[in-house]
Amino acid sequence: MAPGSDAPPADGGFDGRAFARGLTSAPGVYRMLDAEGGVLYVGKAASLRQRVASYFGRTPSSPRIAWMVSRIARIEVTVTRTASEALLLENQLIKALKPRFNILMRDDKSYPCVLLTREEWPRLVYHRGPRSRPGRYFGPYPGASAVRGTLEMMARLFRLRSCEDSVFRNRTRPCLQHQIGRCDAPCVGRIDAVAYADSVRRAALFLDGRSDELAGELVAAMEAASAALDFERAAALRDQVAVLRQVQARQYVDGAHADLDVLACVLEAGLAVVLVLAFRAGVNHGTQAHPVRVEPGVDEAEVLGAFLAQHYAELKPPRELVLSHLPEDLDLLRAALAERAGHAVEIRGSVRGDRARYLEMARRNARLALATEQASQAGQQARLDDLQALLGLPAPPLRIECFDVSHTLGEATVAAMVVFGPEGPQPALYRRYNITGIEPGDDYAALRQALERRFRRGTEEGALPDLLLVDGGGGQLRQAVDVLEALAVQGVALVGVAKGAARRAGEERLLLPDGRELRPGAASPGLQLVQQVRDEAHRFAITGHRRRRQKTRDSSRLEDIPGVGPKRRQALLRHFGGLRGLKGAGIEELSRVEGIHAALAERIYAFLHGLPAATDTGDPA
């Protein structure tokens, strides 16, 4: 890492030219910092020397860049071995530091895919997150709907199971999926292992994009079955071929098995949308729109350049990218994406034929997505403006937090905090607090504990809301006032959200710390926003409470079984996926769990089903 220049120019500012002359020509990442140490911008470079020098050796391309350069107090660099490493590091730093002058994409965590599990009877399932489960992963897909559509189509074509293992092991008759022709019911022996393995192999062929090969195989099998006078199987294969041909006609790129993403960007009034139209092995995987707020002076090419760097840092890029606007650092992106993909990645802006049609389709859908996003944000802003006027705030609240408490007769009390911003809910900032050390059912103490934990942390980190809502009446509001006063928190508007006399939506009362009570009515946009935030907090709190309560009940129920200690209890719940799966297991299945011998399995089964059992003297484990 290289520190900022030690030789400032005569005017006392940062001498970027002198600093750039001392840099290496190796690839890496640079961070521009202001006088307070805040990160202004994070960028990647194939040559650090050339890239950093470009900011200081020519007229800035826009007033935004000129202002950024004028604020630079020092630059730090990290040298990487390859352009791909620079791309990954840049993406990580942008997510972690959120620099003001970078274009920040919404973090979608991960993209969904189809998982073909590796087990005795494999199944096809929706998967999102780390690829740690054994099996083959197909995708990723641009959105959940594309995965679910693929799974539905695969069920019609190949009839593989989709049920959980705990259900599969304990079925005694076929389920509804078999009755509607979407599963061959291996759970009850309606298909043998050899035939099922063949269906699995064919499903993998299809997901690999080798559908022509699969169609030829199915046609040959159909003809063989017909020649052998097995007309029932021949008819089944005929129907399978017909469905496959329908899928091919609907989803395949005309005349080619393309592996490409088509990306179009539209920008208007500080809001941009990047729309991705994805094809893999010729199969259309659908579209996904990515809205992003941008600073004045940013153009479509810059947005697409930032999008490519962040989008494909964790997602394997296809062989070809078709863009509506070509970014500036095209050579670096090509090199980094090729290294990431393990093959050459062609980035094109001028296309003809089918690809031109797909690019126009992407542009048209991007414009529609932008119009939808603008309408949504306009409505959100109108509600924020109305809430400002309703509460007499100096400005529309940019960060709204709401707290709610949930329990069942004092059991498993959970407090929840949700956060809303100008664009709506921000789930990544939600928090739950498991409440302990209070009298069961004491909502005031529960709320006070959660508020103290949140604002003690918030005052240390500087992350405070503009508006704090608490679900409840004057008592809950008093707890919030006391906590903020005790922690010397200032600048936070407080409102208690109390239900009306008939508890009907729209009749809520807004209670203020000075004793005022507002009844804006159901037509108030500001109250509608408060209702949305309050309802989301209520949902989030109830979900957390139910999970905590169920976990407690699962554990406590098993604790009552002699011989079942913490290790065995954990092994049982993990093996069967919870108490429901455990209750559905037979004695033989129970005895297959590590640490569960035959006598103990009998006792567990008897206990869960209210049957008498012989005493076992085994030590708890």
VEXDREN-2710 file (C-alpha; in Angstrom, 1 decimal):
% VEXDREN-2710
k/r/px/py/pz
1/MET/0.0/0.0/0.0
2/ALA/1.4/3.4/-0.9
3/PRO/0.7/6.4/1.3
4/GLY/-0.3/9.9/0.0
5/SER/2.4/12.1/-1.5
6/ASP/5.0/13.6/0.9
7/ALA/5.7/16.5/-1.3
8/PRO/2.7/18.7/-1.7
9/PRO/2.7/21.5/-4.4
10/ALA/3.4/25.1/-3.6
11/ASP/-0.3/25.9/-3.0
12/GLY/-0.5/23.3/-0.2
13/GLY/-2.9/21.0/-2.2
14/PHE/-2.4/17.4/-3.1
15/ASP/0.1/17.0/-6.0
16/GLY/-1.5/14.2/-8.0
17/ARG/1.0/14.3/-10.9
18/ALA/4.0/13.9/-8.6
19/PHE/2.2/11.1/-6.7
20/ALA/1.3/9.3/-10.0
21/ARG/4.9/9.4/-11.2
22/GLY/5.9/7.3/-8.2
23/LEU/3.4/4.6/-8.8
24/THR/3.9/1.2/-10.3
25/SER/2.4/0.2/-13.7
26/ALA/1.0/-3.0/-12.2
27/PRO/-2.8/-3.5/-11.8
28/GLY/-4.5/-2.6/-8.6
29/VAL/-7.1/-0.5/-6.8
30/TYR/-6.8/3.1/-5.7
31/ARG/-8.7/4.9/-3.0
32/MET/-9.1/8.7/-3.0
33/LEU/-9.5/10.3/0.4
34/ASP/-10.4/13.8/1.6
35/ALA/-8.8/15.8/4.4
36/GLU/-10.9/14.1/7.1
37/GLY/-9.9/10.6/5.9
38/GLY/-13.3/9.9/4.2
39/VAL/-13.2/7.8/1.1
40/LEU/-14.2/9.8/-1.9
41/TYR/-13.8/7.2/-4.7
42/VAL/-12.6/3.6/-5.2
43/GLY/-11.4/2.6/-8.6
44/LYS/-9.5/-0.2/-10.4
45/ALA/-6.7/0.0/-12.9
46/ALA/-4.8/-2.2/-15.3
47/SER/-1.9/0.3/-14.7
48/LEU/-2.1/2.3/-11.5
49/ARG/0.4/4.9/-12.8
50/GLN/-1.6/5.6/-16.0
51/ARG/-5.0/5.6/-14.4
52/VAL/-4.2/7.8/-11.4
53/ALA/-2.3/10.2/-13.7
54/SER/-5.3/10.5/-16.0
55/TYR/-7.2/12.5/-13.2
56/PHE/-4.6/15.2/-13.0
57/GLY/-3.1/15.5/-16.6
58/ARG/-6.2/16.6/-18.4
59/THR/-9.4/18.7/-18.0
60/PRO/-11.9/16.7/-15.9
61/SER/-14.6/15.1/-17.9
62/SER/-17.4/16.6/-15.8
63/PRO/-18.0/19.1/-13.0
64/ARG/-18.6/16.1/-10.7
65/ILE/-15.1/14.7/-11.4
66/ALA/-13.5/18.2/-11.1
67/TRP/-15.1/18.7/-7.6
68/MET/-14.0/15.2/-6.5
69/VAL/-10.4/15.9/-7.6
70/SER/-10.3/19.2/-5.8
71/ARG/-11.2/17.5/-2.5
72/ILE/-8.4/14.8/-2.7
73/ALA/-6.0/15.1/0.2
74/ARG/-4.2/11.7/-0.4
75/ILE/-4.5/8.6/-2.4
76/GLU/-3.9/5.0/-1.2
77/VAL/-3.3/2.1/-3.6
78/THR/-3.2/-1.6/-3.3
79/VAL/-1.3/-3.6/-5.9
80/THR/-2.9/-6.8/-7.2
81/ARG/-1.4/-9.6/-9.3
82/THR/-4.1/-9.5/-12.0
83/ALA/-6.9/-7.3/-13.3
84/SER/-9.4/-9.9/-12.0
85/GLU/-8.1/-9.5/-8.5
86/ALA/-8.4/-5.7/-8.9
87/LEU/-12.1/-6.1/-10.0
88/LEU/-12.9/-8.2/-7.0
89/LEU/-11.1/-6.0/-4.5
90/GLU/-12.8/-2.9/-6.0
91/ASN/-16.2/-4.5/-5.5
92/GLN/-15.5/-5.5/-1.9
93/LEU/-14.2/-2.0/-1.0
94/ILE/-17.2/-0.2/-2.7
95/LYS/-19.6/-2.4/-0.7
96/ALA/-17.7/-1.9/2.5
97/LEU/-16.8/1.8/2.3
98/LYS/-19.7/3.1/0.1
99/PRO/-17.7/6.0/-1.3
100/ARG/-19.7/9.1/-2.2
101/PHE/-18.5/9.4/-5.8
102/ASN/-18.9/5.7/-6.7
103/ILE/-22.1/4.4/-8.4
104/LEU/-23.5/2.0/-5.8
105/MET/-25.7/-0.8/-6.9
106/ARG/-28.2/-2.4/-4.7
107/ASP/-26.7/-5.5/-3.1
108/ASP/-28.9/-8.5/-4.1
109/LYS/-26.7/-10.8/-1.9
110/SER/-26.7/-13.7/-4.5
111/TYR/-28.5/-14.8/-7.5
112/PRO/-30.8/-17.8/-7.5
113/CYS/-30.0/-21.1/-9.3
114/VAL/-31.3/-24.6/-9.7
115/LEU/-29.6/-27.3/-7.6
116/LEU/-29.6/-31.0/-8.6
117/THR/-28.7/-32.6/-5.3
118/ARG/-26.2/-35.4/-5.0
119/GLU/-27.9/-38.2/-3.0
120/GLU/-29.5/-41.7/-3.6
121/TRP/-32.6/-40.1/-5.1
122/PRO/-31.6/-36.7/-6.3
123/ARG/-34.0/-33.8/-6.4
124/LEU/-34.3/-30.5/-8.1
125/VAL/-34.6/-27.5/-5.8
126/TYR/-34.4/-23.7/-5.8
127/HIS/-31.2/-22.5/-4.2
128/ARG/-29.8/-19.0/-3.2
129/GLY/-26.7/-18.4/-1.2
130/PRO/-23.3/-20.1/-0.7
131/ARG/-22.9/-23.2/-2.9
132/SER/-22.0/-25.5/0.0
133/ARG/-24.5/-28.3/-0.5
134/PRO/-23.3/-31.3/-2.5
135/GLY/-24.7/-31.5/-6.0
136/ARG/-24.7/-29.7/-9.4
137/TYR/-25.7/-26.0/-9.7
138/PHE/-27.2/-24.6/-12.8
139/GLY/-27.6/-20.9/-13.5
140/PRO/-27.5/-18.4/-12.0
141/TYR/-30.8/-17.0/-13.1
142/PRO/-31.7/-13.3/-13.1
143/GLY/-34.5/-13.7/-10.7
144/ALA/-36.6/-16.0/-8.5
145/SER/-39.4/-16.2/-11.0
146/ALA/-37.1/-17.5/-13.7
147/VAL/-35.9/-20.3/-11.4
148/ARG/-39.4/-21.3/-10.4
149/GLY/-40.5/-21.3/-14.0
150/THR/-37.6/-23.6/-14.8
151/LEU/-38.5/-25.9/-11.9
152/GLU/-42.1/-26.1/-13.0
153/MET/-41.0/-27.0/-16.6
154/MET/-38.5/-29.6/-15.3
155/ALA/-41.3/-31.2/-13.2
156/ARG/-43.4/-31.6/-16.4
157/LEU/-40.5/-33.0/-18.4
158/PHE/-38.6/-35.3/-16.0
159/ARG/-40.8/-35.9/-12.9
160/LEU/-38.0/-35.7/-10.4
161/ARG/-38.9/-35.4/-6.7
162/SER/-38.8/-32.0/-5.0
163/CYS/-39.8/-32.9/-1.5
164/GLU/-37.6/-32.6/1.6
165/ASP/-35.7/-35.7/2.8
166/SER/-37.8/-35.9/6.0
167/VAL/-41.0/-36.1/3.9
168/PHE/-39.5/-38.4/1.3
169/ARG/-38.3/-41.0/3.9
170/ASN/-41.7/-41.2/5.7
171/ARG/-44.3/-41.3/2.9
172/THR/-46.5/-44.4/2.6
173/ARG/-48.5/-43.3/-0.5
174/PRO/-47.8/-41.0/-3.4
175/CYS/-48.4/-37.3/-2.9
176/LEU/-50.3/-34.8/-5.1
177/GLN/-47.3/-34.1/-7.3
178/HIS/-47.5/-37.7/-8.5
179/GLN/-51.2/-37.5/-9.1
180/ILE/-50.9/-34.5/-11.4
181/GLY/-48.0/-36.1/-13.3
182/ARG/-45.1/-34.1/-11.9
183/CYS/-43.2/-36.8/-9.9
184/ASP/-42.6/-40.5/-10.5
185/ALA/-43.0/-41.2/-6.7
186/PRO/-39.7/-42.9/-5.9
187/CYS/-40.7/-42.5/-2.3
188/VAL/-43.1/-45.5/-2.5
189/GLY/-41.3/-47.4/-5.3
190/ARG/-43.3/-46.4/-8.3
191/ILE/-40.0/-46.1/-10.3
192/ASP/-36.8/-48.1/-9.8
193/ALA/-33.4/-46.7/-9.2
194/VAL/-32.1/-47.3/-12.8
195/ALA/-35.0/-45.5/-14.5
196/TYR/-34.8/-42.7/-12.0
197/ALA/-31.1/-42.2/-12.6
198/ASP/-31.8/-42.0/-16.3
199/SER/-34.3/-39.2/-15.7
200/VAL/-31.7/-37.4/-13.6
201/ARG/-29.2/-37.7/-16.4
202/ARG/-31.6/-36.3/-18.9
203/ALA/-32.5/-33.4/-16.6
204/ALA/-28.9/-32.5/-16.4
205/LEU/-28.6/-32.7/-20.2
206/PHE/-31.4/-30.2/-20.5
207/LEU/-30.1/-27.8/-17.9
208/ASP/-26.7/-28.0/-19.6
209/GLY/-28.3/-26.6/-22.8
210/ARG/-28.0/-29.9/-24.7
211/SER/-31.7/-30.1/-25.5
212/ASP/-31.1/-31.1/-29.1
213/GLU/-29.1/-34.1/-28.0
214/LEU/-31.8/-34.9/-25.4
215/ALA/-34.6/-34.7/-28.0
216/GLY/-32.7/-37.1/-30.3
217/GLU/-32.3/-39.5/-27.4
218/LEU/-36.0/-39.4/-26.5
219/VAL/-37.1/-39.9/-30.1
220/ALA/-34.8/-42.9/-30.4
221/ALA/-36.2/-44.4/-27.1
222/MET/-39.7/-43.7/-28.3
223/GLU/-39.1/-45.6/-31.6
224/ALA/-37.5/-48.5/-29.7
225/ALA/-40.4/-48.7/-27.4
226/SER/-42.9/-48.7/-30.3
227/ALA/-40.9/-51.4/-32.1
228/ALA/-41.0/-53.5/-28.9
229/LEU/-44.8/-53.0/-28.8
230/ASP/-44.5/-51.1/-25.5
231/PHE/-47.0/-48.5/-26.7
232/GLU/-47.7/-47.1/-23.2
233/ARG/-44.0/-46.1/-22.8
234/ALA/-43.8/-44.9/-26.4
235/ALA/-46.8/-42.6/-25.7
236/ALA/-45.2/-41.2/-22.6
237/LEU/-42.0/-40.5/-24.5
238/ARG/-44.0/-38.9/-27.3
239/ASP/-45.6/-36.5/-24.8
240/GLN/-42.2/-35.7/-23.3
241/VAL/-40.8/-34.9/-26.7
242/ALA/-43.8/-32.7/-27.5
243/VAL/-43.3/-30.7/-24.3
244/LEU/-39.6/-30.4/-25.0
245/ARG/-40.2/-29.1/-28.5
246/GLN/-42.7/-26.5/-27.1
247/VAL/-40.0/-25.3/-24.6
248/GLN/-37.4/-25.1/-27.4
249/ALA/-39.8/-23.1/-29.6
250/ARG/-40.6/-20.6/-26.8
251/GLN/-37.3/-20.1/-25.2
252/TYR/-34.4/-20.6/-27.7
253/VAL/-32.6/-17.9/-29.5
254/ASP/-33.3/-18.1/-33.2
255/GLY/-30.6/-20.1/-35.0
256/ALA/-28.0/-20.1/-32.3
257/HIS/-27.1/-21.5/-28.9
258/ALA/-26.0/-18.2/-27.5
259/ASP/-24.3/-17.6/-24.2
260/LEU/-24.7/-13.9/-23.6
261/ASP/-26.2/-11.1/-21.5
262/VAL/-27.8/-8.1/-23.1
263/LEU/-27.5/-5.0/-20.9
264/ALA/-29.3/-1.7/-21.6
265/CYS/-29.1/1.4/-19.4
266/VAL/-31.5/4.4/-19.4
267/LEU/-31.0/7.4/-17.2
268/GLU/-33.2/10.3/-16.3
269/ALA/-33.2/13.0/-13.5
270/GLY/-30.6/11.2/-11.3
271/LEU/-32.2/7.8/-11.5
272/ALA/-30.8/5.0/-13.8
273/VAL/-32.0/1.5/-14.5
274/VAL/-29.8/-1.3/-15.9
275/LEU/-31.8/-4.1/-17.4
276/VAL/-30.2/-7.5/-18.0
277/LEU/-31.6/-9.9/-20.6
278/ALA/-29.8/-13.2/-20.0
279/PHE/-29.3/-16.2/-22.3
280/ARG/-27.5/-19.4/-21.4
281/ALA/-26.8/-22.1/-24.0
282/GLY/-29.5/-20.4/-26.0
283/VAL/-32.1/-20.5/-23.3
284/ASN/-33.8/-17.2/-22.4
285/HIS/-33.4/-16.9/-18.6
286/GLY/-35.6/-13.7/-18.5
287/THR/-34.8/-10.2/-17.4
288/GLN/-34.0/-8.3/-14.3
289/ALA/-34.0/-4.6/-13.7
290/HIS/-31.5/-2.9/-11.4
291/PRO/-32.4/0.7/-10.3
292/VAL/-29.6/2.9/-9.0
293/ARG/-29.4/6.6/-8.0
294/VAL/-26.6/8.6/-9.6
295/GLU/-25.0/11.9/-9.1
296/PRO/-25.4/14.7/-11.6
297/GLY/-22.9/14.4/-14.4
298/VAL/-22.9/10.6/-14.6
299/ASP/-23.8/9.2/-18.0
300/GLU/-25.1/5.8/-19.1
301/ALA/-21.6/4.4/-20.1
302/GLU/-20.3/5.2/-16.6
303/VAL/-23.3/3.5/-15.0
304/LEU/-22.8/0.4/-17.1
305/GLY/-19.0/0.3/-16.4
306/ALA/-19.8/0.3/-12.6
307/PHE/-22.5/-2.2/-13.1
308/LEU/-20.3/-4.7/-15.0
309/ALA/-17.6/-4.4/-12.3
310/GLN/-20.0/-5.0/-9.4
311/HIS/-22.4/-7.4/-11.1
312/TYR/-19.8/-9.9/-12.4
313/ALA/-17.5/-9.7/-9.4
314/GLU/-19.3/-12.6/-7.9
315/LEU/-21.3/-13.8/-10.8
316/LYS/-19.6/-15.8/-13.6
317/PRO/-19.9/-13.7/-16.8
318/PRO/-21.1/-15.3/-20.1
319/ARG/-19.0/-15.5/-23.3
320/GLU/-20.6/-12.4/-24.7
321/LEU/-21.9/-9.1/-23.4
322/VAL/-24.0/-6.7/-25.6
323/LEU/-24.2/-3.2/-24.2
324/SER/-26.3/-0.2/-25.0
325/HIS/-23.3/2.1/-24.1
326/LEU/-19.6/1.1/-24.0
327/PRO/-17.7/2.1/-20.8
328/GLU/-14.4/3.9/-20.8
329/ASP/-12.2/1.2/-19.3
330/LEU/-13.3/-1.5/-21.7
331/ASP/-9.9/-3.3/-22.1
332/LEU/-9.5/-3.7/-18.3
333/LEU/-13.1/-5.0/-18.0
334/ARG/-12.5/-7.5/-20.8
335/ALA/-9.3/-8.8/-19.1
336/ALA/-10.8/-9.0/-15.7
337/LEU/-14.0/-10.7/-16.8
338/ALA/-12.1/-13.2/-19.0
339/GLU/-9.9/-14.1/-16.0
340/ARG/-13.0/-14.4/-13.8
341/ALA/-14.9/-16.6/-16.4
342/GLY/-12.0/-18.7/-17.5
343/HIS/-12.6/-17.9/-21.1
344/ALA/-12.6/-14.9/-23.4
345/VAL/-15.5/-12.4/-22.8
346/GLU/-16.5/-10.3/-25.9
347/ILE/-18.0/-6.9/-25.0
348/ARG/-19.9/-5.4/-28.0
349/GLY/-21.9/-2.3/-28.5
350/SER/-22.6/-2.3/-32.2
351/VAL/-24.7/-5.3/-33.2
352/ARG/-27.0/-6.4/-36.0
353/GLY/-29.7/-9.1/-36.6
354/ASP/-31.0/-11.0/-33.6
355/ARG/-28.8/-9.2/-31.1
356/ALA/-29.9/-5.8/-32.3
357/ARG/-33.5/-6.9/-31.6
358/TYR/-32.6/-8.2/-28.2
359/LEU/-30.8/-4.9/-27.4
360/GLU/-33.8/-2.9/-28.4
361/MET/-36.0/-5.2/-26.3
362/ALA/-33.8/-4.6/-23.4
363/ARG/-33.9/-0.8/-23.9
364/ARG/-37.7/-0.8/-24.1
365/ASN/-38.0/-2.9/-20.9
366/ALA/-35.4/-0.6/-19.2
367/ARG/-37.5/2.4/-20.0
368/LEU/-40.6/0.8/-18.6
369/ALA/-38.7/-0.2/-15.5
370/LEU/-37.5/3.3/-15.1
371/ALA/-41.0/4.8/-15.4
372/THR/-42.2/2.3/-12.8
373/GLU/-39.4/3.2/-10.4
374/GLN/-40.0/6.9/-10.9
375/ALA/-43.7/6.5/-10.2
376/SER/-42.9/4.5/-7.1
377/GLN/-40.3/6.9/-5.8
378/ALA/-42.6/9.9/-6.6
379/GLY/-45.3/8.3/-4.5
380/GLN/-42.9/7.6/-1.7
381/GLN/-41.6/11.2/-1.8
382/ALA/-45.2/12.5/-1.6
383/ARG/-45.8/10.4/1.5
384/LEU/-42.6/11.6/3.1
385/ASP/-43.4/15.3/2.3
386/ASP/-46.9/14.8/3.8
387/LEU/-45.5/13.2/6.9
388/GLN/-43.1/16.1/7.3
389/ALA/-45.9/18.6/7.2
390/LEU/-48.1/16.4/9.5
391/LEU/-45.4/16.2/12.2
392/GLY/-43.9/19.7/11.7
393/LEU/-40.5/18.3/10.9
394/PRO/-37.8/20.6/9.4
395/ALA/-37.2/18.2/6.5
396/PRO/-38.6/15.0/5.1
397/PRO/-37.3/12.1/7.3
398/LEU/-34.6/10.2/5.4
399/ARG/-34.3/7.4/7.9
400/ILE/-37.4/6.1/9.8
401/GLU/-37.1/3.4/12.4
402/CYS/-39.9/1.6/14.1
403/PHE/-39.9/-0.7/17.1
404/ASP/-42.4/-3.4/18.0
405/VAL/-42.5/-6.2/20.7
406/SER/-43.9/-9.7/20.2
407/HIS/-44.5/-12.6/22.7
408/THR/-47.1/-15.2/23.7
409/LEU/-48.1/-14.8/27.3
410/GLY/-44.6/-13.5/28.0
411/GLU/-42.9/-16.5/26.3
412/ALA/-39.9/-15.9/23.9
413/THR/-40.2/-12.1/23.9
414/VAL/-38.6/-10.5/20.8
415/ALA/-38.3/-6.8/19.9
416/ALA/-37.9/-5.8/16.3
417/MET/-36.5/-2.8/14.6
418/VAL/-37.3/-2.0/10.9
419/VAL/-35.7/0.8/8.8
420/PHE/-37.3/2.8/6.0
421/GLY/-35.5/5.2/3.7
422/PRO/-36.5/7.4/0.8
423/GLU/-36.7/4.3/-1.4
424/GLY/-38.8/2.3/1.1
425/PRO/-37.8/-0.6/3.4
426/GLN/-34.1/-1.4/3.9
427/PRO/-34.1/-5.0/5.1
428/ALA/-30.3/-5.2/5.4
429/LEU/-30.6/-2.7/8.4
430/TYR/-33.4/-4.6/10.2
431/ARG/-32.5/-5.9/13.7
432/ARG/-34.1/-8.3/16.2
433/TYR/-33.4/-8.3/19.9
434/ASN/-34.0/-11.4/22.1
435/ILE/-35.3/-9.9/25.3
436/THR/-34.1/-11.5/28.6
437/GLY/-34.1/-10.6/32.3
438/ILE/-37.5/-9.0/32.5
439/GLU/-40.9/-10.0/34.0
440/PRO/-42.8/-12.1/31.5
441/GLY/-45.3/-9.9/29.6
442/ASP/-43.7/-6.6/30.6
443/ASP/-43.9/-4.8/27.2
444/TYR/-42.5/-1.6/28.6
445/ALA/-39.3/-3.2/29.9
446/ALA/-38.9/-5.2/26.7
447/LEU/-39.2/-2.0/24.6
448/ARG/-36.8/-0.2/26.9
449/GLN/-34.2/-2.9/26.7
450/ALA/-34.3/-3.0/22.9
451/LEU/-34.1/0.8/22.6
452/GLU/-31.2/1.0/25.0
453/ARG/-29.3/-1.7/23.1
454/ARG/-30.0/0.0/19.8
455/PHE/-29.2/3.6/20.7
456/ARG/-26.2/2.8/22.9
457/ARG/-24.7/1.3/19.7
458/GLY/-26.2/4.0/17.5
459/THR/-24.6/6.9/19.5
460/GLU/-21.2/5.2/19.2
461/GLU/-21.5/4.6/15.5
462/GLY/-23.3/7.9/14.6
463/ALA/-26.2/6.1/12.8
464/LEU/-29.4/7.8/14.2
465/PRO/-32.9/8.0/12.7
466/ASP/-34.6/11.2/11.7
467/LEU/-37.9/9.7/13.0
468/LEU/-38.5/7.0/15.6
469/LEU/-41.9/5.3/15.7
470/VAL/-42.9/3.0/18.6
471/ASP/-45.9/0.8/18.2
472/GLY/-48.2/1.4/21.2
473/GLY/-49.7/4.2/23.3
474/GLY/-48.4/6.7/25.8
475/GLY/-46.6/4.2/27.9
476/GLN/-44.4/3.0/25.1
477/LEU/-43.7/6.5/24.0
478/ARG/-42.6/7.4/27.5
479/GLN/-40.1/4.6/27.5
480/ALA/-38.6/5.9/24.3
481/VAL/-38.4/9.5/25.6
482/ASP/-36.7/8.2/28.8
483/VAL/-34.1/6.2/26.9
484/LEU/-33.2/9.0/24.5
485/GLU/-32.9/11.4/27.4
486/ALA/-30.7/9.0/29.4
487/LEU/-28.4/8.5/26.5
488/ALA/-28.4/12.2/25.5
489/VAL/-29.6/11.4/22.0
490/GLN/-30.7/14.6/20.2
491/GLY/-32.2/15.4/16.8
492/VAL/-34.6/12.3/16.7
493/ALA/-38.3/13.0/16.3
494/LEU/-40.5/10.6/18.4
495/VAL/-44.0/9.4/17.6
496/GLY/-46.1/6.7/19.3
497/VAL/-48.5/4.9/16.9
498/ALA/-51.7/3.9/18.8
499/LYS/-54.7/2.1/17.4
500/GLY/-58.0/3.8/17.2
501/ALA/-61.0/2.9/19.4
502/ALA/-62.3/0.3/16.9
503/ARG/-58.8/-0.8/15.9
504/ARG/-59.6/-0.1/12.2
505/ALA/-56.9/0.9/9.8
506/GLY/-56.9/4.6/9.2
507/GLU/-58.1/5.5/12.7
508/GLU/-54.6/5.4/14.2
509/ARG/-53.6/8.1/16.7
510/LEU/-50.1/9.6/16.5
511/LEU/-48.9/10.6/19.9
512/LEU/-46.2/13.2/20.3
513/PRO/-43.9/13.7/23.3
514/ASP/-45.4/17.2/24.0
515/GLY/-48.8/15.6/24.7
516/ARG/-50.4/16.4/21.3
517/GLU/-52.4/13.7/19.6
518/LEU/-52.9/13.7/15.8
519/ARG/-55.7/11.9/14.0
520/PRO/-54.9/12.5/10.3
521/GLY/-57.4/9.9/8.9
522/ALA/-57.2/7.2/6.3
523/ALA/-56.7/9.5/3.4
524/SER/-53.5/11.0/4.8
525/PRO/-50.4/9.9/2.7
526/GLY/-48.2/10.5/5.8
527/LEU/-50.3/8.2/7.9
528/GLN/-50.3/5.6/5.1
529/LEU/-46.5/5.6/5.3
530/VAL/-46.6/5.3/9.1
531/GLN/-49.0/2.3/8.7
532/GLN/-46.7/0.6/6.3
533/VAL/-43.7/1.0/8.6
534/ARG/-45.6/-0.1/11.6
535/ASP/-47.1/-3.2/9.9
536/GLU/-43.6/-4.2/8.6
537/ALA/-42.3/-3.9/12.2
538/HIS/-45.2/-6.0/13.4
539/ARG/-44.6/-8.7/10.8
540/PHE/-40.8/-8.8/11.5
541/ALA/-41.3/-9.0/15.3
542/ILE/-43.9/-11.8/15.0
543/THR/-41.7/-13.8/12.7
544/GLY/-38.8/-13.6/15.1
545/HIS/-40.9/-14.4/18.1
546/ARG/-42.4/-17.5/16.4
547/ARG/-38.9/-18.8/15.4
548/ARG/-37.6/-18.3/18.9
549/ARG/-40.6/-19.9/20.5
550/GLN/-40.5/-22.9/18.2
551/LYS/-36.8/-23.4/18.7
552/THR/-37.4/-23.3/22.5
553/ARG/-40.3/-25.7/22.3
554/ASP/-38.4/-28.1/20.1
555/SER/-35.4/-28.2/22.4
556/SER/-37.4/-28.4/25.6
557/ARG/-39.6/-31.2/24.4
558/LEU/-36.6/-33.3/23.5
559/GLU/-34.9/-32.4/26.8
560/ASP/-37.6/-34.4/28.6
561/ILE/-36.5/-37.7/27.0
562/PRO/-34.1/-39.6/29.2
563/GLY/-30.8/-40.3/27.4
564/VAL/-31.1/-37.4/25.0
565/GLY/-28.6/-34.7/25.8
566/PRO/-27.6/-31.6/23.9
567/LYS/-25.4/-33.4/21.3
568/ARG/-28.1/-36.1/20.5
569/ARG/-30.8/-33.5/20.4
570/GLN/-28.9/-31.4/17.9
571/ALA/-28.1/-34.4/15.8
572/LEU/-31.7/-35.4/15.7
573/LEU/-33.1/-32.0/14.7
574/ARG/-30.4/-31.5/12.1
575/HIS/-31.0/-34.9/10.5
576/PHE/-34.7/-34.6/10.3
577/GLY/-34.9/-30.8/9.7
578/GLY/-36.8/-30.1/12.9
579/LEU/-39.4/-31.6/15.2
580/ARG/-42.0/-32.1/12.5
581/GLY/-39.7/-34.3/10.5
582/LEU/-38.5/-36.1/13.6
583/LYS/-42.1/-36.9/14.6
584/GLY/-42.7/-38.4/11.2
585/ALA/-39.7/-40.8/11.4
586/GLY/-39.9/-44.5/12.3
587/ILE/-37.7/-46.4/14.8
588/GLU/-35.4/-47.6/12.0
589/GLU/-34.9/-44.1/10.7
590/LEU/-34.2/-42.8/14.2
591/SER/-31.6/-45.5/14.8
592/ARG/-29.6/-44.4/11.8
593/VAL/-28.8/-41.1/13.4
594/GLU/-25.3/-41.0/14.9
595/GLY/-25.4/-41.7/18.6
596/ILE/-28.9/-43.1/18.6
597/HIS/-28.9/-46.8/19.4
598/ALA/-31.9/-49.1/18.9
599/ALA/-33.2/-48.9/22.5
600/LEU/-33.0/-45.2/22.6
601/ALA/-34.7/-44.9/19.2
602/GLU/-37.6/-46.9/20.6
603/ARG/-37.8/-44.6/23.6
604/ILE/-37.7/-41.4/21.4
605/TYR/-40.4/-42.8/19.2
606/ALA/-42.6/-43.8/22.1
607/PHE/-42.2/-40.4/23.8
608/LEU/-43.1/-38.5/20.7
609/HIS/-46.2/-40.6/20.1
610/GLY/-47.4/-41.0/23.7
611/LEU/-46.5/-44.7/23.9
612/PRO/-45.0/-46.6/26.8
613/ALA/-41.3/-47.6/26.5
614/ALA/-38.8/-49.6/28.4
615/THR/-36.2/-47.6/30.5
616/ASP/-32.8/-47.2/29.0
617/THR/-29.8/-46.5/31.2
618/GLY/-27.6/-44.9/28.5
619/ASP/-25.8/-41.7/29.5
620/PRO/-27.1/-38.5/27.8
621/ALA/-24.9/-37.2/25.0
END
